[in-house]
């Protein structure tokens, strides 16, 4: 388990104070690259800035999604 994520089944993003950057946790490398492309976009950065302006602690922002059960076939193709 990494930061509360089971990386064998969960794709996730968390803020790391130590690294001062977003940390990506992933079961498959291609999924890690997919979420990396999302968080580096201006739209995501603008969202984080807007949430901060509205009084949210953006260091607590977490994104996660679990793989569907029985996804072994898709696992083998990647």
C-alpha positions as CSV (number, residue, x, y, z in Angstrom):
1,X,0.0,0.0,0.0
2,X,1.3,3.4,-1.0
3,X,-0.4,6.4,0.6
4,X,-3.5,4.3,1.2
5,X,-3.6,3.0,-2.4
6,X,-3.3,-0.6,-3.4
7,X,-1.2,0.0,-6.4
8,X,-1.9,-3.4,-7.8
9,X,-5.5,-2.3,-8.4
10,X,-5.7,1.4,-8.0
11,X,-4.6,4.4,-10.2
12,X,-4.1,7.4,-8.0
13,X,-2.6,10.9,-7.6
14,X,-1.6,12.6,-4.3
15,X,0.4,15.6,-3.4
16,X,3.7,15.0,-1.7
17,X,5.0,17.7,0.6
18,X,8.4,16.1,0.7
19,X,8.7,16.0,-3.1
20,X,6.7,19.2,-3.5
21,X,5.0,17.6,-6.5
22,X,2.2,15.3,-7.5
23,X,2.9,11.6,-7.0
24,X,1.3,9.1,-9.3
25,X,0.5,5.5,-8.1
26,X,-0.4,3.0,-10.8
27,X,-0.9,-0.7,-11.5
28,X,0.1,-0.4,-15.2
29,X,2.7,2.0,-16.6
30,X,0.4,3.1,-19.5
31,X,-2.2,4.2,-16.9
32,X,0.5,6.2,-15.0
33,X,1.4,8.0,-18.2
34,X,-2.3,8.7,-18.9
35,X,-2.9,10.4,-15.6
36,X,0.5,12.2,-15.9
37,X,-0.7,13.7,-19.1
38,X,-3.9,15.0,-17.3
39,X,-2.2,16.5,-14.3
40,X,0.4,18.4,-16.3
41,X,-2.2,20.2,-18.4
42,X,-3.0,23.8,-17.8
43,X,-6.6,23.0,-17.1
44,X,-5.7,20.8,-14.1
45,X,-3.3,23.4,-12.8
46,X,-5.9,26.1,-13.2
47,X,-8.4,23.9,-11.3
48,X,-5.9,23.5,-8.4
49,X,-5.3,27.3,-8.3
50,X,-9.0,28.0,-8.3
51,X,-9.7,25.5,-5.5
52,X,-6.9,27.2,-3.5
53,X,-8.4,30.6,-4.1
54,X,-11.8,29.3,-2.8
55,X,-10.2,28.2,0.4
56,X,-9.5,24.5,-0.2
57,X,-6.3,22.8,1.0
58,X,-5.1,21.5,-2.3
59,X,-2.4,19.5,-0.6
60,X,-5.2,17.1,0.5
61,X,-6.5,16.7,-3.1
62,X,-6.5,13.0,-4.0
63,X,-7.7,11.3,-7.2
64,X,-8.2,7.5,-7.3
65,X,-10.0,4.9,-9.3
66,X,-9.9,1.1,-8.9
67,X,-9.7,-1.4,-11.8
68,X,-12.8,-3.4,-12.5
69,X,-12.8,-6.9,-11.1
70,X,-12.0,-9.5,-13.7
71,X,-9.8,-7.2,-15.7
72,X,-7.1,-9.8,-16.2
73,X,-7.6,-9.9,-20.0
74,X,-7.0,-6.2,-20.3
75,X,-4.0,-6.5,-17.9
76,X,-2.3,-9.0,-20.3
77,X,-2.8,-6.7,-23.4
78,X,-0.9,-3.8,-21.8
